Amino acid sequence: METLKSTVFSKFIVREIQLLSLVFFINKNKKMGRLLQINTGEGKSIIVQMMAAFHALQEKKVVIITS
C-alpha cells in the first residue's frame, strides 16, 4: 500500500524539452503549422497530454489518436 501511495502522490517534474515543445506548439502562427521531432524517451506522451489539457481549459474540443 505504501508503494501505491508514493506512486500516486509523488511529485511529477516536467522536463525542459517538454516545456519548450509546449511553448512552440502554443505560440504558433495562425497561417503556419508546427512540426517537432522529439527523441525517444523525451516524453512525447506528456507533451501531448499537456497540449490536450491546455486546449481543454480553453474549452476547445480535444481528440487524441495514437498508434
C-alpha positions in Angstrom: 0.0 0.0 0.0 2.9 2.4 0.8 4.3 1.9 -2.7 0.9 2.7 -4.2 0.7 5.9 -2.2 4.2 7.0 -3.2 3.4 6.3 -6.8 0.0 8.1 -6.9 1.0 11.1 -4.8 4.6 11.6 -6.0 5.7 14.9 -7.5 5.9 15.0 -11.3 8.7 17.0 -12.7 8.3 18.3 -16.3 11.5 18.3 -18.3 12.7 21.4 -20.1 12.3 19.9 -23.5 8.7 19.2 -22.7 8.0 22.8 -21.7 9.9 24.1 -24.7 7.9 21.9 -27.0 4.6 23.0 -25.4 5.6 26.7 -25.9 6.5 26.1 -29.5 3.1 24.4 -30.1 1.1 27.0 -28.3 2.8 30.1 -29.9 2.1 29.0 -33.5 1.5 31.3 -36.4 -2.2 31.2 -37.5 -1.2 30.6 -41.1 1.5 28.1 -40.4 1.5 24.8 -38.5 4.3 23.3 -36.4 6.1 20.1 -36.7 8.5 19.0 -34.0 10.7 15.9 -33.8 11.1 14.7 -30.2 13.7 11.9 -29.5 12.8 8.6 -27.9 12.5 9.0 -24.1 11.9 12.7 -24.1 8.2 12.5 -23.1 6.1 12.8 -26.3 3.1 11.5 -24.4 3.5 14.1 -21.7 3.7 16.8 -24.3 0.5 15.6 -25.9 -1.2 15.4 -22.5 -0.2 19.0 -21.6 -1.4 20.2 -25.0 -4.7 18.5 -24.5 -5.1 20.0 -21.0 -4.2 23.5 -22.3 -6.9 23.3 -25.1 -9.5 21.7 -22.8 -9.0 24.6 -20.3 -9.8 26.9 -23.2 -13.0 24.9 -23.8 -11.8 23.6 -27.1 -12.6 20.1 -28.2 -9.7 17.7 -27.8 -9.3 14.4 -29.6 -6.2 12.3 -29.2 -5.5 9.4 -31.6 -2.4 7.2 -31.1 -1.0 4.2 -32.9 
